[in-house]
Amino acid sequence: MLRELSPRRRLLAVAVAVATAAAGVAVAVGLAATGAPGPTGGGPGPAVIPVVLVPGYGGTPASLATLSRRLQGLRRPVLVAGLPERGTGTIDASVRALDQTVQRSGARLVDLVGYSAGGIAVRAWLRQGANASRARTVVLLGSPNHGAELAELVAGADATLCADTCADLVPGSGLLAKLNAGGETLPGPHYVSVWTEWDQTVTPPVSAVLRGAVNVRVQDVCPGARFGHGGLVRDPLAVGLVVRAVEGGLVRPPGPADCLPLRALGAAVPA
């Protein structure tokens, strides 16, 4: 809950919510634990590869419930990285929490889904040691891969309001420069970045485009899709894209012919 945050971080979370609501977009950035890992030592097949979900700034347990529930329908372990201070601290702190979650899974390989700033934590984790060899598929949802103007705006208004996360997510930050230098993706994992042109939290929305990934603008799949940042973890189209990606079916950007099948996939009720 917001009252669990410090006064300044509470103010930032409220500011983000107000800015997003003014555009008619719901902010949804977070997750709580959704399942315990199952057996993972029996070979590399999809049924034994856990899906690790990583929230963004100031998330709540309910915000990724739709996505989590649908992924559990794949009969694979679904885990979440419980981020310190709900992801309102440094990206490094989120990376450490993600590493602990991957270790807890006990799996040799994992699929990673990072939402919003959680995607930046995923990318930073992959850069450490041999971590890239432990990731099979990496899905980023509305992640500010090249920064977010909102972070710059808040940092410029009051540098102490968001000294940690905003400093990392300002366009041109040292962290982003490091992540994007010498190739924005690493050999090994298959990267998918999903974004919406209606995103008014991560602006400009094209910041999510990642060189070396399969980049999917949801409007290129369903031209009438009008959901924003929060819809990337709730709308059946976005959920269907995540399901297709972690099942190995997004080797190239889908098109309009895939609109209805992907929506149906995302809306399917888990058995």
Secondary structure, DSSP 8 states (H G I E B T S, - for coil): -GGGS-HHHHHHHHHHHHHHHHTT-----------------S-SSGGG--EEEE--TT--TTTTHHHHHHHHTTTS-EEE---GGGGTS-HHHHHHHHHHHHHHHT-S-EEEEEETHHHHHHHHHHTSTTGGGGEEEEEEES--TT--HHHHHHHHH-TTTTTTHHHHHSTT-HHHHHHHTT-SS-SSSEEEEEE-TT-SSSSSGGGG--TTSEEEEHHHHSTT----TGGGGTSHHHHHHHHHHHTT--SS---GGGHHHHHHHHH----
